[in-house]
Amino acid sequence: MLAEALVALDFQRYLLAKRTVDDRAMNGRVWEAFAACLGARPGQGRAELLEIGAGVGTMLERLMARGVLALGAYTAVDADPGNTLRARERLGLWAGARGAIVREEGPRQQRIIGEHMDVQASFVTGEPLVVDGGYVAR
């Protein structure tokens, strides 16, 4: 049990350590097209995003930091409950450091409210299944 916990912690450290590598590896044109799609939503309401294999939440932080996800709902799914817990903790710290209000809205949900953001974040542990062409968490 202790060995498994240490491996999980090491994997979380790895995910955090490789964030700068991931940032540099992102295709700028793809990122800009994705951001434009989310931004071109007048009258369409809040964006709803689902990330399968969310790890420790670095993509959510990236989306919010760059203003790509300012109004919407984000669901992070990961097979490791330690990752989803860490993602939730990190998001709260990230948002709080930027002066945003962090509201706990249940054991797996946070709402981040700031000057230019209102994002409902949900953290789900489960392995994704493909059902009728769409993804759901177990």
Contacts in CASP RR format, 6 or more apart in sequence:
PFRMAT RR
TARGET T0000
AUTHOR 0000-0000-0000
METHOD contacts of the structure
MODEL  1
MLAEALVALDFQRYLLAKRTVDDRAMNGRVWEAFAACLGARPGQGRAELL
EIGAGVGTMLERLMARGVLALGAYTAVDADPGNTLRARERLGLWAGARGA
IVREEGPRQQRIIGEHMDVQASFVTGEPLVVDGGYVAR
8 80 0 8 1.000
8 82 0 8 1.000
8 83 0 8 1.000
11 80 0 8 1.000
11 83 0 8 1.000
12 55 0 8 1.000
12 56 0 8 1.000
12 82 0 8 1.000
12 83 0 8 1.000
12 86 0 8 1.000
15 55 0 8 1.000
15 56 0 8 1.000
15 58 0 8 1.000
15 83 0 8 1.000
16 56 0 8 1.000
16 58 0 8 1.000
19 58 0 8 1.000
22 58 0 8 1.000
23 62 0 8 1.000
34 68 0 8 1.000
35 66 0 8 1.000
35 68 0 8 1.000
38 47 0 8 1.000
38 68 0 8 1.000
38 69 0 8 1.000
39 47 0 8 1.000
39 68 0 8 1.000
41 47 0 8 1.000
45 71 0 8 1.000
46 71 0 8 1.000
46 72 0 8 1.000
46 73 0 8 1.000
47 69 0 8 1.000
47 71 0 8 1.000
47 72 0 8 1.000
47 73 0 8 1.000
48 72 0 8 1.000
48 73 0 8 1.000
48 74 0 8 1.000
48 75 0 8 1.000
49 63 0 8 1.000
49 69 0 8 1.000
49 72 0 8 1.000
49 73 0 8 1.000
49 74 0 8 1.000
49 75 0 8 1.000
50 74 0 8 1.000
50 75 0 8 1.000
50 77 0 8 1.000
50 135 0 8 1.000
51 57 0 8 1.000
51 59 0 8 1.000
51 60 0 8 1.000
51 74 0 8 1.000
51 75 0 8 1.000
51 76 0 8 1.000
51 77 0 8 1.000
52 77 0 8 1.000
52 128 0 8 1.000
52 135 0 8 1.000
53 76 0 8 1.000
53 77 0 8 1.000
53 78 0 8 1.000
53 79 0 8 1.000
53 128 0 8 1.000
54 60 0 8 1.000
54 76 0 8 1.000
54 77 0 8 1.000
54 78 0 8 1.000
54 83 0 8 1.000
54 84 0 8 1.000
54 87 0 8 1.000
54 123 0 8 1.000
55 76 0 8 1.000
55 78 0 8 1.000
55 80 0 8 1.000
55 83 0 8 1.000
55 84 0 8 1.000
55 86 0 8 1.000
55 87 0 8 1.000
56 83 0 8 1.000
56 86 0 8 1.000
56 87 0 8 1.000
56 90 0 8 1.000
57 76 0 8 1.000
57 83 0 8 1.000
57 86 0 8 1.000
57 87 0 8 1.000
57 90 0 8 1.000
57 91 0 8 1.000
60 69 0 8 1.000
60 74 0 8 1.000
60 76 0 8 1.000
60 87 0 8 1.000
60 91 0 8 1.000
60 121 0 8 1.000
61 90 0 8 1.000
61 91 0 8 1.000
61 94 0 8 1.000
62 68 0 8 1.000
63 69 0 8 1.000
63 74 0 8 1.000
64 70 0 8 1.000
64 94 0 8 1.000
64 95 0 8 1.000
64 112 0 8 1.000
64 117 0 8 1.000
64 119 0 8 1.000
65 94 0 8 1.000
67 116 0 8 1.000
67 117 0 8 1.000
69 117 0 8 1.000
69 119 0 8 1.000
70 116 0 8 1.000
70 117 0 8 1.000
70 118 0 8 1.000
70 119 0 8 1.000
71 117 0 8 1.000
71 118 0 8 1.000
71 119 0 8 1.000
72 118 0 8 1.000
72 119 0 8 1.000
72 120 0 8 1.000
73 119 0 8 1.000
73 120 0 8 1.000
73 121 0 8 1.000
73 122 0 8 1.000
74 119 0 8 1.000
74 120 0 8 1.000
74 121 0 8 1.000
74 122 0 8 1.000
75 121 0 8 1.000
75 122 0 8 1.000
75 123 0 8 1.000
75 124 0 8 1.000
76 84 0 8 1.000
76 87 0 8 1.000
76 121 0 8 1.000
76 122 0 8 1.000
76 123 0 8 1.000
76 124 0 8 1.000
77 84 0 8 1.000
77 124 0 8 1.000
77 125 0 8 1.000
77 126 0 8 1.000
77 128 0 8 1.000
77 137 0 8 1.000
78 84 0 8 1.000
78 87 0 8 1.000
78 124 0 8 1.000
78 125 0 8 1.000
78 126 0 8 1.000
79 125 0 8 1.000
79 126 0 8 1.000
79 127 0 8 1.000
80 125 0 8 1.000
81 125 0 8 1.000
82 125 0 8 1.000
84 108 0 8 1.000
84 123 0 8 1.000
84 124 0 8 1.000
84 125 0 8 1.000
85 123 0 8 1.000
87 123 0 8 1.000
88 108 0 8 1.000
88 110 0 8 1.000
88 121 0 8 1.000
88 123 0 8 1.000
91 102 0 8 1.000
91 110 0 8 1.000
91 112 0 8 1.000
91 121 0 8 1.000
92 102 0 8 1.000
92 110 0 8 1.000
92 112 0 8 1.000
95 101 0 8 1.000
95 102 0 8 1.000
95 112 0 8 1.000
95 114 0 8 1.000
96 102 0 8 1.000
98 114 0 8 1.000
99 114 0 8 1.000
100 112 0 8 1.000
100 113 0 8 1.000
100 114 0 8 1.000
100 115 0 8 1.000
100 117 0 8 1.000
101 112 0 8 1.000
101 113 0 8 1.000
101 114 0 8 1.000
102 110 0 8 1.000
102 111 0 8 1.000
102 112 0 8 1.000
103 110 0 8 1.000
103 111 0 8 1.000
103 112 0 8 1.000
103 113 0 8 1.000
104 110 0 8 1.000
105 111 0 8 1.000
105 120 0 8 1.000
108 122 0 8 1.000
108 123 0 8 1.000
108 124 0 8 1.000
109 120 0 8 1.000
109 121 0 8 1.000
109 122 0 8 1.000
109 123 0 8 1.000
110 120 0 8 1.000
110 121 0 8 1.000
111 118 0 8 1.000
111 119 0 8 1.000
111 120 0 8 1.000
111 121 0 8 1.000
112 118 0 8 1.000
112 119 0 8 1.000
112 121 0 8 1.000
124 137 0 8 1.000
125 137 0 8 1.000
126 137 0 8 1.000
126 138 0 8 1.000
127 137 0 8 1.000
127 138 0 8 1.000
128 135 0 8 1.000
128 136 0 8 1.000
128 137 0 8 1.000
128 138 0 8 1.000
129 135 0 8 1.000
129 136 0 8 1.000
129 137 0 8 1.000
129 138 0 8 1.000
END
